[in-house]
Amino acid sequence: MIRYTSETQLPLSGFETPFESTLDNNNRWVQLAHLIPWDELAVAYYSSFHNSHGRPAKDARLVIGAVIIKHKLCLSDEETIEQIRENLYYQYFIGLKMFQTKAIFAPSLFVEI
């Protein structure tokens, strides 16, 4: 008997994911997330914004975390956003509560920062 498995791409519905399990506490991004003084960085980040003018600011941890990922991995603005969109550890690191597939913000925000 021959059991052949096609080498073509599995449909997404047939792909098993580890999302039912918890994140690994030993992952470098989980550990780094616990070392960074997010509240202190947020105070510095928000100090450059006006309280009553303009659009609401993006969450400080989201933006600061994305900048850290960008520079730590030497990525372009666009690639940073894509990497975060695809990686649940990066999403945990930047403070998201659950995995999401949409982009966290436009890559052009890095220029404004």
N, CA, C and O atoms as a GROMACS GRO file, in nm:
protein
  452
    1MET      N    1   0.085  -0.119   0.000
    1MET     CA    2   0.000   0.000   0.000
    1MET      C    3   0.089   0.124   0.000
    1MET      O    4   0.188   0.131   0.073
    2ILE      N    5   0.053   0.220  -0.080
    2ILE     CA    6   0.127   0.346  -0.088
    2ILE      C    7   0.042   0.456  -0.026
    2ILE      O    8  -0.076   0.473  -0.059
    3ARG      N    9   0.103   0.528   0.063
    3ARG     CA   10   0.034   0.644   0.123
    3ARG      C   11   0.110   0.768   0.081
    3ARG      O   12   0.215   0.800   0.136
    4TYR      N   13   0.057   0.835  -0.014
    4TYR     CA   14   0.122   0.953  -0.068
    4TYR      C   15   0.060   1.077  -0.008
    4TYR      O   16  -0.062   1.091  -0.002
    5THR      N   17   0.145   1.167   0.038
    5THR     CA   18   0.100   1.297   0.086
    5THR      C   19   0.148   1.401  -0.014
    5THR      O   20   0.267   1.413  -0.040
    6SER      N   21   0.055   1.474  -0.068
    6SER     CA   22   0.088   1.576  -0.166
    6SER      C   23   0.180   1.680  -0.106
    6SER      O   24   0.165   1.719   0.010
    7GLU      N   25   0.275   1.724  -0.186
    7GLU     CA   26   0.368   1.827  -0.142
    7GLU      C   27   0.314   1.968  -0.165
    7GLU      O   28   0.382   2.066  -0.134
    8THR      N   29   0.193   1.978  -0.220
    8THR     CA   30   0.134   2.111  -0.237
    8THR      C   31   0.094   2.166  -0.101
    8THR      O   32   0.080   2.091  -0.004
    9GLN      N   33   0.075   2.294  -0.095
    9GLN     CA   34   0.043   2.361   0.031
    9GLN      C   35  -0.087   2.312   0.092
    9GLN      O   36  -0.189   2.301   0.024
   10LEU      N   37  -0.082   2.282   0.220
   10LEU     CA   38  -0.202   2.247   0.295
   10LEU      C   39  -0.297   2.366   0.300
   10LEU      O   40  -0.251   2.480   0.304
   11PRO      N   41  -0.426   2.342   0.299
   11PRO     CA   42  -0.516   2.456   0.320
   11PRO      C   43  -0.499   2.507   0.464
   11PRO      O   44  -0.467   2.429   0.554
   12LEU      N   45  -0.520   2.633   0.483
   12LEU     CA   46  -0.501   2.693   0.615
   12LEU      C   47  -0.585   2.623   0.721
   12LEU      O   48  -0.541   2.608   0.835
   13SER      N   49  -0.704   2.579   0.685
   13SER     CA   50  -0.791   2.512   0.781
   13SER      C   51  -0.733   2.379   0.828
   13SER      O   52  -0.773   2.329   0.933
   14GLY      N   53  -0.640   2.320   0.754
   14GLY     CA   54  -0.580   2.194   0.792
   14GLY      C   55  -0.449   2.209   0.868
   14GLY      O   56  -0.390   2.110   0.910
   15PHE      N   57  -0.403   2.331   0.884
   15PHE     CA   58  -0.277   2.357   0.950
   15PHE      C   59  -0.297   2.371   1.100
   15PHE      O   60  -0.377   2.453   1.145
   16GLU      N   61  -0.225   2.289   1.177
   16GLU     CA   62  -0.241   2.294   1.323
   16GLU      C   63  -0.154   2.406   1.379
   16GLU      O   64  -0.041   2.428   1.334
   17THR      N   65  -0.206   2.474   1.476
   17THR     CA   66  -0.132   2.583   1.538
   17THR      C   67  -0.112   2.556   1.687
   17THR      O   68  -0.189   2.481   1.746
   18PRO      N   69  -0.011   2.617   1.746
   18PRO     CA   70   0.013   2.598   1.889
   18PRO      C   71  -0.064   2.697   1.976
   18PRO      O   72  -0.033   2.711   2.094
   19PHE      N   73  -0.163   2.765   1.920
   19PHE     CA   74  -0.229   2.873   1.993
   19PHE      C   75  -0.308   2.824   2.113
   19PHE      O   76  -0.343   2.903   2.201
   20GLU      N   77  -0.336   2.695   2.119
   20GLU     CA   78  -0.406   2.640   2.236
   20GLU      C   79  -0.313   2.635   2.356
   20GLU      O   80  -0.359   2.631   2.470
   21SER      N   81  -0.183   2.634   2.331
   21SER     CA   82  -0.087   2.625   2.440
   21SER      C   83  -0.042   2.764   2.483
   21SER      O   84  -0.071   2.864   2.417
   22THR      N   85   0.028   2.769   2.594
   22THR     CA   86   0.076   2.897   2.644
   22THR      C   87   0.212   2.929   2.583
   22THR      O   88   0.279   2.841   2.529
   23LEU      N   89   0.250   3.054   2.591
   23LEU     CA   90   0.381   3.094   2.540
   23LEU      C   91   0.491   3.041   2.632
   23LEU      O   92   0.469   3.020   2.751
   24ASP      N   93   0.608   3.020   2.576
   24ASP     CA   94   0.723   2.970   2.650
   24ASP      C   95   0.785   3.083   2.732
   24ASP      O   96   0.828   3.184   2.676
   25ASN      N   97   0.788   3.066   2.863
   25ASN     CA   98   0.845   3.170   2.951
   25ASN      C   99   0.994   3.191   2.928
   25ASN      O  100   1.048   3.295   2.966
   26ASN      N  101   1.060   3.096   2.866
   26ASN     CA  102   1.204   3.107   2.840
   26ASN      C  103   1.235   3.174   2.707
   26ASN      O  104   1.352   3.194   2.674
   27ASN      N  105   1.134   3.209   2.631
   27ASN     CA  106   1.155   3.277   2.504
   27ASN      C  107   1.222   3.412   2.530
   27ASN      O  108   1.188   3.481   2.626
   28ARG      N  109   1.316   3.448   2.445
   28ARG     CA  110   1.392   3.573   2.467
   28ARG      C  111   1.303   3.697   2.468
   28ARG      O  112   1.332   3.792   2.539
   29TRP      N  113   1.196   3.697   2.388
   29TRP     CA  114   1.108   3.814   2.382
   29TRP      C  115   1.019   3.823   2.505
   29TRP      O  116   0.986   3.933   2.550
   30VAL      N  117   0.981   3.710   2.560
   30VAL     CA  118   0.903   3.708   2.685
   30VAL      C  119   0.991   3.760   2.798
   30VAL      O  120   0.947   3.843   2.878
   31GLN      N  121   1.114   3.711   2.805
   31GLN     CA  122   1.205   3.755   2.911
   31GLN      C  123   1.238   3.903   2.898
   31GLN      O  124   1.240   3.976   2.998
   32LEU      N  125   1.265   3.948   2.776
   32LEU     CA  126   1.296   4.090   2.755
   32LEU      C  127   1.178   4.179   2.792
   32LEU      O  128   1.195   4.288   2.846
   33ALA      N  129   1.057   4.132   2.761
   33ALA     CA  130   0.937   4.210   2.794
   33ALA      C  131   0.926   4.236   2.943
   33ALA      O  132   0.875   4.340   2.985
   34HIS      N  133   0.974   4.141   3.024
   34HIS     CA  134   0.966   4.157   3.169
   34HIS      C  135   1.078   4.243   3.225
   34HIS      O  136   1.070   4.289   3.339
   35LEU      N  137   1.183   4.265   3.148
   35LEU     CA  138   1.296   4.345   3.194
   35LEU      C  139   1.283   4.494   3.163
   35LEU      O  140   1.342   4.578   3.231
   36ILE      N  141   1.206   4.527   3.062
   36ILE     CA  142   1.198   4.665   3.016
   36ILE      C  143   1.105   4.747   3.106
   36ILE      O  144   0.994   4.702   3.137
   37PRO      N  145   1.147   4.865   3.148
   37PRO     CA  146   1.062   4.952   3.232
   37PRO      C  147   0.959   5.026   3.145
   37PRO      O  148   0.974   5.145   3.118
   38TRP      N  149   0.855   4.955   3.102
   38TRP     CA  150   0.757   5.009   3.008
   38TRP      C  151   0.692   5.138   3.057
   38TRP      O  152   0.672   5.231   2.978
   39ASP      N  153   0.657   5.144   3.186
   39ASP     CA  154   0.588   5.263   3.238
   39ASP      C  155   0.676   5.387   3.231
   39ASP      O  156   0.628   5.495   3.197
   40GLU      N  157   0.803   5.372   3.262
   40GLU     CA  158   0.895   5.486   3.254
   40GLU      C  159   0.913   5.532   3.109
   40GLU      O  160   0.917   5.652   3.082
   41LEU      N  161   0.924   5.438   3.019
   41LEU     CA  162   0.937   5.472   2.877
   41LEU      C  163   0.810   5.538   2.825
   41LEU      O  164   0.816   5.628   2.742
   42ALA      N  165   0.695   5.493   2.874
   42ALA     CA  166   0.567   5.550   2.831
   42ALA      C  167   0.558   5.697   2.874
   42ALA      O  168   0.508   5.780   2.797
   43VAL      N  169   0.604   5.730   2.993
   43VAL     CA  170   0.601   5.868   3.040
   43VAL      C  171   0.683   5.956   2.947
   43VAL      O  172   0.640   6.065   2.909
   44ALA      N  173   0.802   5.909   2.911
   44ALA     CA  174   0.887   5.986   2.819
   44ALA      C  175   0.823   5.998   2.681
   44ALA      O  176   0.828   6.104   2.619
   45TYR      N  177   0.762   5.890   2.634
   45TYR     CA  178   0.698   5.890   2.502
   45TYR      C  179   0.581   5.987   2.498
   45TYR      O  180   0.569   6.067   2.404
   46TYR      N  181   0.495   5.982   2.598
   46TYR     CA  182   0.376   6.068   2.599
   46TYR      C  183   0.408   6.214   2.629
   46TYR      O  184   0.325   6.301   2.603
   47SER      N  185   0.525   6.243   2.682
   47SER     CA  186   0.559   6.382   2.715
   47SER      C  187   0.569   6.471   2.591
   47SER      O  188   0.558   6.593   2.602
   48SER      N  189   0.588   6.411   2.475
   48SER     CA  190   0.598   6.491   2.354
   48SER      C  191   0.463   6.515   2.285
   48SER      O  192   0.458   6.577   2.179
   49PHE      N  193   0.354   6.466   2.345
   49PHE     CA  194   0.222   6.483   2.286
   49PHE      C  195   0.141   6.586   2.363
   49PHE      O  196   0.160   6.605   2.483
   50HIS      N  197   0.051   6.650   2.294
   50HIS     CA  198  -0.039   6.747   2.356
   50HIS      C  199  -0.164   6.672   2.400
   50HIS      O  200  -0.214   6.586   2.329
   51ASN      N  201  -0.215   6.706   2.519
   51ASN     CA  202  -0.331   6.634   2.574
   51ASN      C  203  -0.461   6.655   2.498
   51ASN      O  204  -0.545   6.565   2.496
   52SER      N  205  -0.479   6.770   2.436
   52SER     CA  206  -0.610   6.798   2.377
   52SER      C  207  -0.609   6.822   2.227
   52SER      O  208  -0.715   6.844   2.168
   53HIS      N  209  -0.494   6.818   2.163
   53HIS     CA  210  -0.488   6.844   2.019
   53HIS      C  211  -0.439   6.719   1.944
   53HIS      O  212  -0.358   6.642   1.995
   54GLY      N  213  -0.490   6.704   1.824
   54GLY     CA  214  -0.443   6.596   1.737
   54GLY      C  215  -0.513   6.464   1.762
   54GLY      O  216  -0.599   6.451   1.849
   55ARG      N  217  -0.472   6.365   1.684
   55ARG     CA  218  -0.527   6.230   1.698
   55ARG      C  219  -0.475   6.167   1.826
   55ARG      O  220  -0.368   6.203   1.875
   56PRO      N  221  -0.551   6.072   1.880
   56PRO     CA  222  -0.499   5.999   1.996
   56PRO      C  223  -0.372   5.924   1.959
   56PRO      O  224  -0.360   5.870   1.849
   57ALA      N  225  -0.278   5.922   2.049
   57ALA     CA  226  -0.150   5.856   2.024
   57ALA      C  227  -0.166   5.704   2.029
   57ALA      O  228  -0.253   5.652   2.100
   58LYS      N  229  -0.083   5.634   1.954
   58LYS     CA  230  -0.077   5.488   1.965
   58LYS      C  231  -0.024   5.455   2.105
   58LYS      O  232   0.048   5.534   2.166
   59ASP      N  233  -0.060   5.337   2.152
   59ASP     CA  234  -0.013   5.292   2.283
   59ASP      C  235   0.140   5.294   2.287
   59ASP      O  236   0.206   5.247   2.194
   60ALA      N  237   0.196   5.346   2.394
   60ALA     CA  238   0.341   5.362   2.406
   60ALA      C  239   0.414   5.228   2.394
   60ALA      O  240   0.515   5.220   2.324
   61ARG      N  241   0.365   5.125   2.462
   61ARG     CA  242   0.435   4.996   2.456
   61ARG      C  243   0.434   4.940   2.314
   61ARG      O  244   0.532   4.880   2.270
   62LEU      N  245   0.326   4.958   2.244
   62LEU     CA  246   0.316   4.911   2.106
   62LEU      C  247   0.423   4.976   2.020
   62LEU      O  248   0.494   4.908   1.946
   63VAL      N  249   0.434   5.107   2.029
   63VAL     CA  250   0.530   5.181   1.946
   63VAL      C  251   0.673   5.156   1.990
   63VAL      O  252   0.760   5.128   1.908
   64ILE      N  253   0.698   5.166   2.119
   64ILE     CA  254   0.834   5.147   2.170
   64ILE      C  255   0.880   5.003   2.145
   64ILE      O  256   0.994   4.980   2.106
   65GLY      N  257   0.791   4.908   2.167
   65GLY     CA  258   0.825   4.769   2.142
   65GLY      C  259   0.857   4.743   1.996
   65GLY      O  260   0.950   4.669   1.966
   66ALA      N  261   0.782   4.804   1.906
   66ALA     CA  262   0.807   4.788   1.762
   66ALA      C  263   0.943   4.848   1.725
   66ALA      O  264   1.015   4.790   1.644
   67VAL      N  265   0.977   4.961   1.784
   67VAL     CA  266   1.107   5.024   1.757
   67VAL      C  267   1.220   4.933   1.807
   67VAL      O  268   1.322   4.918   1.740
   68ILE      N  269   1.202   4.873   1.924
   68ILE     CA  270   1.304   4.781   1.977
   68ILE      C  271   1.322   4.662   1.884
   68ILE      O  272   1.435   4.623   1.853
   69ILE      N  273   1.211   4.602   1.839
   69ILE     CA  274   1.219   4.490   1.746
   69ILE      C  275   1.289   4.531   1.618
   69ILE      O  276   1.377   4.460   1.568
   70LYS      N  277   1.252   4.646   1.564
   70LYS     CA  278   1.310   4.697   1.440
   70LYS      C  279   1.462   4.708   1.450
   70LYS      O  280   1.535   4.663   1.361
   71HIS      N  281   1.509   4.769   1.557
   71HIS     CA  282   1.652   4.793   1.570
   71HIS      C  283   1.729   4.669   1.616
   71HIS      O  284   1.842   4.648   1.573
   72LYS      N  285   1.670   4.589   1.701
   72LYS     CA  286   1.736   4.468   1.748
   72LYS      C  287   1.759   4.370   1.632
   72LYS      O  288   1.861   4.302   1.627
   73LEU      N  289   1.664   4.364   1.539
   73LEU     CA  290   1.674   4.271   1.427
   73LEU      C  291   1.721   4.336   1.297
   73LEU      O  292   1.732   4.270   1.194
   74CYS      N  293   1.749   4.468   1.302
   74CYS     CA  294   1.796   4.542   1.183
   74CYS      C  295   1.701   4.526   1.065
   74CYS      O  296   1.742   4.487   0.956
   75LEU      N  297   1.574   4.556   1.088
   75LEU     CA  298   1.470   4.540   0.986
   75LEU      C  299   1.429   4.675   0.928
   75LEU      O  300   1.447   4.779   0.992
   76SER      N  301   1.374   4.672   0.809
   76SER     CA  302   1.315   4.792   0.750
   76SER      C  303   1.183   4.820   0.821
   76SER      O  304   1.132   4.737   0.895
   77ASP      N  305   1.128   4.937   0.797
   77ASP     CA  306   0.999   4.973   0.857
   77ASP      C  307   0.891   4.873   0.816
   77ASP      O  308   0.817   4.822   0.900
   78GLU      N  309   0.884   4.845   0.687
   78GLU     CA  310   0.780   4.754   0.636
   78GLU      C  311   0.799   4.613   0.688
   78GLU      O  312   0.702   4.547   0.725
   79GLU      N  313   0.923   4.566   0.691
   79GLU     CA  314   0.951   4.430   0.736
   79GLU      C  315   0.922   4.416   0.886
   79GLU      O  316   0.877   4.310   0.930
   80THR      N  317   0.946   4.520   0.962
   80THR     CA  318   0.915   4.515   1.105
   80THR      C  319   0.766   4.492   1.126
   80THR      O  320   0.726   4.408   1.207
   81ILE      N  321   0.684   4.566   1.055
   81ILE     CA  322   0.539   4.552   1.068
   81ILE      C  323   0.495   4.411   1.027
   81ILE      O  324   0.410   4.351   1.093
   82GLU      N  325   0.552   4.358   0.920
   82GLU     CA  326   0.517   4.223   0.875
   82GLU      C  327   0.562   4.117   0.975
   82GLU      O  328   0.488   4.023   1.003
   83GLN      N  329   0.682   4.132   1.029
   83GLN     CA  330   0.731   4.036   1.128
   83GLN      C  331   0.642   4.034   1.252
   83GLN      O  332   0.611   3.927   1.304
   84ILE      N  333   0.602   4.151   1.297
   84ILE     CA  334   0.513   4.159   1.414
   84ILE      C  335   0.377   4.097   1.380
   84ILE      O  336   0.318   4.027   1.462
   85ARG      N  337   0.330   4.121   1.260
   85ARG     CA  338   0.201   4.066   1.219
   85ARG      C  339   0.202   3.913   1.218
   85ARG      O  340   0.099   3.850   1.240
   86GLU      N  341   0.318   3.854   1.192
   86GLU     CA  342   0.329   3.710   1.177
   86GLU      C  343   0.376   3.635   1.302
   86GLU      O  344   0.366   3.513   1.306
   87ASN      N  345   0.427   3.705   1.401
   87ASN     CA  346   0.492   3.637   1.514
   87ASN      C  347   0.421   3.665   1.645
   87ASN      O  348   0.411   3.781   1.686
   88LEU      N  349   0.371   3.561   1.712
   88LEU     CA  350   0.297   3.584   1.835
   88LEU      C  351   0.386   3.628   1.950
   88LEU      O  352   0.338   3.696   2.041
   89TYR      N  353   0.513   3.592   1.950
   89TYR     CA  354   0.603   3.640   2.056
   89TYR      C  355   0.628   3.790   2.042
   89TYR      O  356   0.636   3.860   2.143
   90TYR      N  357   0.642   3.839   1.921
   90TYR     CA  358   0.657   3.983   1.900
   90TYR      C  359   0.530   4.055   1.946
   90TYR      O  360   0.537   4.161   2.008
   91GLN      N  361   0.416   3.997   1.916
   91GLN     CA  362   0.290   4.060   1.956
   91GLN      C  363   0.275   4.063   2.107
   91GLN      O  364   0.224   4.160   2.162
   92TYR      N  365   0.319   3.958   2.174
   92TYR     CA  366   0.320   3.959   2.320
   92TYR      C  367   0.415   4.068   2.370
   92TYR      O  368   0.381   4.144   2.460
   93PHE      N  369   0.532   4.076   2.310
   93PHE     CA  370   0.633   4.173   2.350
   93PHE      C  371   0.582   4.316   2.341
   93PHE      O  372   0.611   4.397   2.429
   94ILE      N  373   0.506   4.349   2.238
   94ILE     CA  374   0.456   4.486   2.222
   94ILE      C  375   0.328   4.512   2.301
   94ILE      O  376   0.271   4.621   2.296
   95GLY      N  377   0.282   4.410   2.374
   95GLY     CA  378   0.170   4.431   2.466
   95GLY      C  379   0.032   4.395   2.415
   95GLY      O  380  -0.067   4.428   2.480
   96LEU      N  381   0.022   4.328   2.302
   96LEU     CA  382  -0.110   4.286   2.255
   96LEU      C  383  -0.164   4.176   2.346
   96LEU      O  384  -0.086   4.098   2.401
   97LYS      N  385  -0.293   4.171   2.361
   97LYS     CA  386  -0.355   4.072   2.450
   97LYS      C  387  -0.380   3.938   2.381
   97LYS      O  388  -0.392   3.835   2.446
   98MET      N  389  -0.388   3.942   2.249
   98MET     CA  390  -0.409   3.820   2.174
   98MET      C  391  -0.350   3.834   2.035
   98MET      O  392  -0.325   3.945   1.988
   99PHE      N  393  -0.329   3.721   1.969
   99PHE     CA  394  -0.271   3.721   1.835
   99PHE      C  395  -0.368   3.786   1.737
   99PHE      O  396  -0.488   3.759   1.739
  100GLN      N  397  -0.315   3.873   1.652
  100GLN     CA  398  -0.396   3.936   1.547
  100GLN      C  399  -0.319   3.933   1.417
  100GLN      O  400  -0.196   3.935   1.416
  101THR      N  401  -0.391   3.927   1.307
  101THR     CA  402  -0.325   3.918   1.176
  101THR      C  403  -0.317   4.051   1.103
  101THR      O  404  -0.252   4.060   0.999
  102LYS      N  405  -0.381   4.154   1.156
  102LYS     CA  406  -0.373   4.284   1.089
  102LYS      C  407  -0.249   4.361   1.136
  102LYS      O  408  -0.197   4.337   1.245
  103ALA      N  409  -0.204   4.451   1.053
  103ALA     CA  410  -0.087   4.532   1.086
  103ALA      C  411  -0.117   4.621   1.206
  103ALA      O  412  -0.228   4.672   1.219
  104ILE      N  413  -0.018   4.638   1.294
  104ILE     CA  414  -0.039   4.718   1.415
  104ILE      C  415  -0.048   4.867   1.385
  104ILE      O  416  -0.120   4.940   1.454
  105PHE      N  417   0.024   4.913   1.284
  105PHE     CA  418   0.016   5.051   1.236
  105PHE      C  419   0.088   5.059   1.102
  105PHE      O  420   0.156   4.964   1.061
  106ALA      N  421   0.074   5.170   1.035
  106ALA     CA  422   0.140   5.190   0.905
  106ALA      C  423   0.290   5.205   0.926
  106ALA      O  424   0.333   5.270   1.022
  107PRO      N  425   0.371   5.146   0.840
  107PRO     CA  426   0.517   5.157   0.854
  107PRO      C  427   0.568   5.301   0.858
  107PRO      O  428   0.674   5.328   0.914
  108SER      N  429   0.493   5.393   0.799
  108SER     CA  430   0.536   5.533   0.796
  108SER      C  431   0.539   5.596   0.935
  108SER      O  432   0.600   5.702   0.953
  109LEU      N  433   0.477   5.534   1.033
  109LEU     CA  434   0.481   5.587   1.170
  109LEU      C  435   0.624   5.589   1.224
  109LEU      O  436   0.659   5.675   1.305
  110PHE      N  437   0.707   5.494   1.180
  110PHE     CA  438   0.847   5.493   1.224
  110PHE      C  439   0.918   5.622   1.187
  110PHE      O  440   1.005   5.668   1.260
  111VAL      N  441   0.882   5.680   1.074
  111VAL     CA  442   0.943   5.805   1.029
  111VAL      C  443   0.904   5.919   1.124
  111VAL      O  444   0.986   6.005   1.156
  112GLU      N  445   0.780   5.918   1.167
  112GLU     CA  446   0.731   6.024   1.256
  112GLU      C  447   0.789   6.014   1.396
  112GLU      O  448   0.802   6.114   1.466
  113ILE      N  449   0.825   5.894   1.436
  113ILE     CA  450   0.882   5.875   1.570
  113ILE      C  451   1.019   5.933   1.568
  113ILE      O  452   1.089   5.929   1.669
   0.00000   0.00000   0.00000
